[in-house]
Amino acid sequence: MAMTAFEQNRHLIIDLGDGTVFTVPPIPGSTGREMLGILVSVSFGTDLENAEKNAQKLSRQSLGLPSRRGAKDGITGWQEREELYESLRASEQERISQAAILWNVQGGSIDAVHDLLTTEAGEAYPKALGRVMRSCGLGQQFDALRTWLSGESETPMSADSTAPTTGPTGTSSTSASETSSATLPA
């Protein structure tokens, strides 16, 4: 059976299709912004040395779990959620983590989660992630990266590109040396 998801009382409810329900709590906006920085780093491969650690942190934060097993981090009600998560098959854990990230990260939405859960397997996560990146102003960079990874381009962005970019903190820039103090709302 297919997984489905909906929002209820500010929580993301994921039905695994067999009667098992996983509830993802909302996280504070500041954590969502931090998660976006980590997601960009993991997605664009800008910190390969810490990629596995960052992916683990991103997953645990998005699920409302402490930063590491056994820690508390001021989070309440996480034990039951972690126990259920750990009892799931690896493929179920992956889909739930991805859905939680796509919902809780800055720029995330229930629409991105639906893209993940309703799109054909090979295109589901890229489509959903693209939606999040576009909502954060990183759509052009994400599309260029996908083109480059598919082998259709030799470089992710041309050297003479003057398109404005938006970083994870919301600062806008047309070059590495130009930045503004604009920030995205919480």
Secondary structure by P-SEA (a helix, b strand, c coil): cbbbbbbcccbbbbbccccbbbbbbbccaaaaaaaaaaaaaaaacccccaaaaaaaaaaaaaaccccccccccccccaaaaaaaaaaccaaaaaaaaaaaaacccccccaaaaaaaacccccaaaaaaaaaaaaaacaaaaaaaaaaaaacccccccccccccccccccccccccccccccccccc
